[in-house]
Amino acid sequence: MVSYNTLVNRYKDRLFNVLYRMLSSEDEASDLLQETFLRVWQHKMSYDFRFAFSTWIYTIALNLARNELRRRKKIKFLDIFDFADKLAAKEEKKEAPANLKTLLDAEIKKLPEKYRTAFVLRDVDNLSYEEIAQVLAVPLGTVKSRVNRARAILRSRLRPRMEDTYELSKGTVLPISIL
């Protein structure tokens, strides 16, 4: 039997990464990570051993993230500091081109939730398509199409920026892999 601390240590970094990419906030990701482990502890007796534990814990974390995103849509907080940060970011963007990681992170955040979730679980967290299908409770083919669609969207959004930033002609093959 694996101890609770061992489970926390095994999953905390990967779950935090997924939650952060879904919510774009370290504080909210940390809060939901704690809530995930709290729910795992509270509902440990309802875990079905026929399924992988990783599937169960990712499902809990992603459901919490989806609920948070729904809550955000209902209540939009307007903060003067957010506006100031956005204006400063726009000015900064005009001055210096962003690196690939920054561009990729920004574009991942803009993906529709269903594509972003599948993409992050597959290409960032390296879950198998089968595990993702179980976590999201969708058919395997749907997972594959969502991941491929997310990759295509990211490719189409990043290629023009990469061409502009690195002054490549439109027909040039990029020396680095975007995805």
N, C-alpha and C positions, 0 to 999 in steps of 0.2 A: 504494500500500500504506500503510495507516494504522499508525503506530507503536504500540507497546505502551503507552507513556505516554499517548498520546491516547485509547486505549481505556479505560484506567483512569480518566482524568479525565472521560470522557464518561459512564461508567456507575457510578462509585463512589457518588455521592450517592443516585441512585435505588435502587441495590441495597441500600445501607445502610438506607434508609427501609423497604424491604420486609422485610429481615432483622430490623430492630428491631421492626417491628410483629408479626412472626411470633414472635419470641423474648422480647420485652419486656425486653431487657437490652442496653444499649449495648456493654458489653464483649464479650458473646458475638456480637453483630452485627458488631462490628469484627473479631473473630477469624475469623468465617465469611466476611466480605468479603475478608479477606486470603487465606483458603483458596480462595475462589472464583477470585481472580485467579491464584493459584498453579496451580490446576488448569487454568485457561484456557491458561496458559503451557506447562504440562507436556503438555497434550493438543492443542496448536494444530494439529498435523498431522492430527488426526482430525476437525477441523471440516469439515462438509459445506457447501460454498458455495451449494448449492441453497436453503438455508434462511437466514432472517435471523439475523444474529449475536446480536441482542438475545434471540431465542428461546433460543438455545444457552446464553448466559450466565445468563439467568434460570432456566433449567432446572437448571443446575449449582448456583446459589445456593439455589434452593428445595429441591433434593434434600438439600443439606447441612443446611438448616434442619429439614427433616422428620426426618433422621437424629438431629439434636440433640434434637428434641422426643420422639422414641422413646426415646432414651437417658435423658432426664429421667424418663419414665414408669417406667423400670426402676429407676432409682436416685433416690430422693427424699432430698435433703439437708435436714436439719433444722438450722437455725441459730438460736441464741437472738436474734441481732440481727434476723433476719427477723421473728420474733414481736414483738419490740419495735417494729419499724417498722410492722407491721400494726396493732398496738394504738394507736400514735400516730396512724396514718392514720384509724382509726375514730373516735377522739376528735376529730380535726380535722374529719372529715366531719360530725359532729353539730353542730359550732359554726358552720360557714359552708357555704352551698350551693356546690357546685362549678360551674365555668363549663361551657359547652357542649362546648368542646374536651376538657376533662378527662373529662367524662361519656362523650363519644363514644370517646375513646381507651380508657377502661376497658371499655366495652361491646364494642369491637372485639376486645379481648384475650380476652373471654369467648366469642366466637363459636367454633363447631366449626372445626377446622383447614381443612376443605375450603371452607367458606363464607368464612372469614377470608382465605384465600389469594386466592380469586377476587375478593373485594371490594377488598382492598388493591391488587391488580394493576390492577383496572379504575378504581376511584374515587379511589384515592390516587396511583397511579403512571401513570394515564391510558393504559394499554395497550389496544389494540383487542381486541375479543372474539376475533378470529381469532388474534392473537398469544397471548392467554391460553390458547386451546384448544391451540395448539402447545406452549406451555410446560408445561401440565399434562397433555398427551397425553390429552385427553378431547374428545368431540364439542362442536361449537359450541353446540348447544342446552343441553348440560349446563352449560357456562360461564354462559350467560345465566340459566338457572334458579338456579344457585348465587349469582350476583350479586344477582338479584332476591330470593332467599330471605334472603340476608344483610341486604339493605336492609330487608326486612319485619321481620326479627327486631330489628334496631336501632331501627326506627321504633316497634315495639310496646314495647320496653324503655325508650326515651327519652321517649316521649310522656307517660307518667304522671309521670316525674321533672320534666319541663318544666312540666307543669300544676301540680305541687306547688311547685316552685321559684318560678315566676312567678305563682302564684295565679290560674291561668286556669281557667275553667269547662271541664268536659269537652267541651262542644260548641264551644268557641272554636277558631278556626283560628289556628294559630301564625303570628305575623308574620314569623318567620324560618324558613327551610327547614332542617329537621333533616338531610336528606340531599339 
